[in-house]
Amino acid sequence: MTTLLTAAGGTTTGSGSEHLDRLIHQLWGTDLAAGLLRIDLSGGGRKTDPGWEVQHRLRVLPSTSSPHLLVGVGPRPATARALTAYRGLRSRRRRVARVVLALHAATRALPSRRVLSVATPTDRPTHEALHSEPLTQFAVLLDEPSLIPLCGVRRGPNAKPTLQLFTTEGRAVGYAKLAWNPLTEGMVLAETAAVRCLADGSESSAARSPRVLGAGRLGNRPYLLTEPLPRDIVQLRGRQAVSTGALAGLFPVIRRDTAARTGQVARLMGRLHRLAVSGRSHAAAEVVAAARYLGEDVRSATAVVPVASRWHGDMVPWNAGRDRAGTTWLWDWEYSEPDAPAGMDALHWHLNAIGPMPATGTGRQLRDGAERARPVLQALGAGPQQRAVIAAVYALTIAERNAALAAAQVGWRHHELPAEAVLDLLASARTLLQRERKSSAT
Amino acid sequence: MSRMAQLASLKSRAPRWLLDTADVTSRGAALATAANRPVPDFLIIGTKRGGTTSLFKYLAQHPGVLALYPQPRDKKSTDYYFSHKFNTQSERWYRSHFHTEAYRRLLHSRLGYRPLSFEASPYYVWDPRIAARVRQVAPGTKAILLVRDPVKRAWSHYQERVQNGVEPLDFEDALAAEDDRLAGEPERMADDPSYHSTTWDWYSYRRRGVYLPQVQRWHACFPATQLLVLRSEDLYRHTQAVVDEICDFLGLPRRELSTTRGYNSTLRSGDEPPQRAVRALREYYRPHNAALEDYLRMSLGW
């Protein structure tokens, strides 16, 4: 048995994977440090040292040295069903991998011999030890005796634990997200506010978000628990965009104003200013400086742009799907903000439609994406000048988002978009803006 | 039940694979015999939301009028003169959508006069490049243009866009945003012959009701005798009389219509436009309507 973290005074030996260590820390770190829990990695995980009682067991797949997925140990058929749920959201390669895993789960033990067990001390009341333990509390919230969680081991700079939750019959009952540091705390709180706001009546029949089943704090960490997506959902692939009607149904154009007078741009400028003066942004100083330069151009832009009630903030093919009834489902609302220049979601979609933004050539990508998104922006009432301003606000937003991550992580390591790519994006947006200004002046 | 109705009924009951097979076979045969298929004798070129679908259906009832081949497909237009098609499809492809000379001769012997073929697309009069394209391909083609009260046309156009799920703005905002939406589109269309602008088609609520430049553009490419301009309101109220006038224009014998019901009205046609927008549009169109009346030497009554 390998002990990762024990009660106060125990040892820390590590799992062999920095990513798994980080996920364990994110899920249970506080309770481990407080001696309320103990995490063991073992061959079977059923037995633990005297004085500890196992509460949850999760298989680490495919191995602890290269972990990608934690799967709750539960009845075999249910585990198989959970592993093959949401096939429509996965690439063919991942679908095949999941089917192979499900076959293993249904017929015999899953390939990984490593089981991660979460144990509580026998000398303390169980309910006290599990007071902020996520798996236990999500089961309580969902009124289920126990759950089979599926938890991806994420590697990005803004990674946070996300859990697909299934009953012991293999039925999807929820999706949970848990913050673990100030950066992810802001994201989970923003998503909670956005999804709640949408549920308050601004959802259209053409597009919607999973509803909130629970939100609050586990210990001092915010969490969000939403209803599961429909089982028949299929990812919107490639350039098959969210329709203008669905977009406008969710985020109607509520007024026309200069970009600078929108709430989104005001908050964005505020965040950029705080980044510039915080002293934490040394790693992102060049990006922040270039962004503030473009920010001045946006501030002085007089073009009146259509303003939407909200924008999703990360509308990309892997955060959107359509069910058999034709309803578009959107999730991952962490970057959503109210009162934003209309059309930025269309831009973001078209920049990412064929995969995440590339590390090079982002300037050209912005121009191409703006061209592909042009019909949607025109539909929203944006002419050439307005489109240039909206593209500039978008580039600023992406720059600030990346700079904030870099500042929080003290560097651009693990970044999908390197600093050079962000600078290229900003420069391209500035050129677009200046070109439109010149052409409108003539 | 008419022969067309019987065919439509049969088509609705046929399995998909059979329809696909029939489609591929008939398209292949049409392309193989395209050299023997003349270009259409006349076009219905507009205006959008001005009764073009109804007029298409009325004329298709005439035994001497041939809609697109094969007729059971019940297609109204080839869209051949749209930029993306005109620059990628051949004239052979275009001709393949009309009936063969042999079939026309057969009908001619039965009817005692030569039947005419046609298609209808309200975009043809609106895209500034299309009249010249039609002249290039079919200089002898006649055209029929319906013009409707532009205020009602704008509202109906807007209603249709809402119904199709592509109009996110309310009517007054859409009118206010129209210049921004269309900005740069004419220049782009002029610069790029292969560019088809859906924005120019979809969001031109106000501008499309200014008919005079559209009529003049057609007249710049064709003699006045090849264009018949009619009021949509007359088609709605005096359908038989208008169809008779069209038959005279085309040189066809007059024929009583079996139905004069309207086609392709929007689901929201009962809705009323906001009165403020109506007043602003009336004011905007007043000089344009007057100029059109002068030019056509006819009273439009708007």
Interface residues (C-beta under 8 A of the other chain):
Chain A: A206 S243 T244 G245 A246 L247 A248 G249 P252 V253 R256 P306 P375 Q378 A379 L380 G381 A382 G383 P384 Q386
Chain B: G165 V166 E167 P168 L169 D173 A174 A176 A177 D179 D180 R181 A183 G184 T198 T199 W202 Y203
